[in-house]
């Protein structure tokens, strides 16, 4: 099993329940862990046999940037659904960090996973 980690993708989104959060985009950090069978790619050294992690990262950023969600839970489920749309992925973990959520904390994060 191969594991790909995409760490700290930065996106800006409308996310939150407070009036100022509904009016202003905030930073959201996207972290994704993907498990898939990378045997073919590791033997062939051909891009067509590997997962296109740049495309998956771009998809996640687009989902977040289009967000009008109130909750990180909902947004994480949308990102996870988008990632799991690739049938070659056996398992994925999505963690979203919201740095401005609490003034006393570096960030608040929510993590969600799925597997086939």
C-alpha positions as CSV (number, residue, x, y, z in Angstrom):
1,X,0.0,0.0,0.0
2,X,1.3,3.4,-0.9
3,X,0.6,6.5,1.1
4,X,0.6,10.1,-0.2
5,X,0.5,13.0,2.2
6,X,-0.5,16.5,1.1
7,X,0.2,18.9,3.9
8,X,-0.9,22.4,4.6
9,X,-2.6,23.4,1.4
10,X,-3.8,26.9,1.9
11,X,-7.2,28.0,0.7
12,X,-9.6,30.8,1.7
13,X,-13.3,30.1,2.4
14,X,-16.5,31.4,3.8
15,X,-16.7,29.1,6.9
16,X,-18.3,29.7,10.3
17,X,-21.4,30.7,12.1
18,X,-20.6,34.3,13.2
19,X,-21.7,37.3,11.0
20,X,-18.1,38.4,10.3
21,X,-17.2,34.8,9.2
22,X,-20.1,34.9,6.7
23,X,-18.8,38.2,5.3
24,X,-15.1,37.5,5.1
25,X,-13.1,34.6,3.7
26,X,-10.7,32.9,6.2
27,X,-7.7,30.7,5.8
28,X,-8.3,27.0,5.8
29,X,-5.4,24.6,5.8
30,X,-6.1,21.3,4.1
31,X,-4.2,18.1,5.0
32,X,-4.9,14.9,3.1
33,X,-3.6,11.4,3.5
34,X,-4.3,9.0,0.7
35,X,-3.7,5.2,0.6
36,X,-3.7,3.4,-2.8
37,X,-2.0,0.5,-4.5
38,X,1.1,2.2,-5.9
39,X,2.7,-1.0,-7.1
40,X,2.3,-0.4,-10.8
41,X,3.6,3.1,-10.6
42,X,6.6,2.1,-8.5
43,X,7.5,-0.6,-11.1
44,X,6.8,1.3,-14.3
45,X,8.0,4.8,-13.3
46,X,5.2,6.2,-15.6
47,X,2.9,9.1,-14.5
48,X,-0.1,7.4,-16.0
49,X,0.2,4.6,-13.5
50,X,0.3,6.9,-10.5
51,X,-2.3,9.1,-8.7
52,X,-2.2,12.7,-9.9
53,X,-1.8,14.3,-6.5
54,X,-1.6,17.8,-8.0
55,X,-5.1,17.2,-9.5
56,X,-6.4,15.9,-6.1
57,X,-4.9,18.9,-4.3
58,X,-6.5,21.3,-6.8
59,X,-9.9,19.6,-6.4
60,X,-9.7,20.0,-2.6
61,X,-8.8,23.7,-2.9
62,X,-11.6,24.3,-5.3
63,X,-14.1,22.6,-3.0
64,X,-12.9,24.7,0.0
65,X,-12.8,28.0,-1.9
66,X,-16.4,27.5,-3.1
67,X,-17.5,26.8,0.4
68,X,-20.4,28.5,2.1
69,X,-20.5,26.0,4.9
70,X,-21.2,26.9,8.5
71,X,-19.2,23.9,9.9
72,X,-15.8,22.4,9.4
73,X,-17.5,19.0,9.7
74,X,-19.6,19.6,6.6
75,X,-16.7,21.1,4.6
76,X,-14.4,18.2,5.5
77,X,-17.1,15.7,4.3
78,X,-17.3,17.5,1.0
79,X,-13.6,17.4,0.5
80,X,-13.4,13.7,1.5
81,X,-16.2,12.9,-0.9
82,X,-14.3,14.7,-3.7
83,X,-11.1,12.8,-2.9
84,X,-12.8,9.4,-2.6
85,X,-14.4,9.9,-6.1
86,X,-11.2,8.4,-7.5
87,X,-11.9,4.7,-7.3
88,X,-8.2,3.8,-7.0
89,X,-8.1,5.3,-3.5
90,X,-8.6,2.7,-0.8
91,X,-8.5,5.0,2.2
92,X,-8.3,8.8,2.7
93,X,-8.1,11.1,5.7
94,X,-8.9,14.8,5.4
95,X,-8.1,17.3,8.1
96,X,-9.1,20.9,7.9
97,X,-7.5,23.5,10.1
98,X,-9.1,26.9,10.8
99,X,-6.4,29.2,12.2
100,X,-8.6,32.1,13.1
101,X,-11.2,30.0,15.0
102,X,-9.9,30.7,18.6
103,X,-7.7,33.7,19.5
104,X,-5.9,31.6,22.2
105,X,-5.1,28.6,19.8
106,X,-2.9,28.2,16.8
107,X,-5.9,26.5,15.0
108,X,-8.9,24.3,15.4
109,X,-9.0,21.2,13.2
110,X,-11.5,18.6,12.2
111,X,-10.5,15.2,10.8
112,X,-12.6,12.7,8.8
113,X,-11.7,9.5,7.1
114,X,-13.2,6.9,4.7
115,X,-12.2,3.6,3.2
116,X,-13.5,1.1,0.7
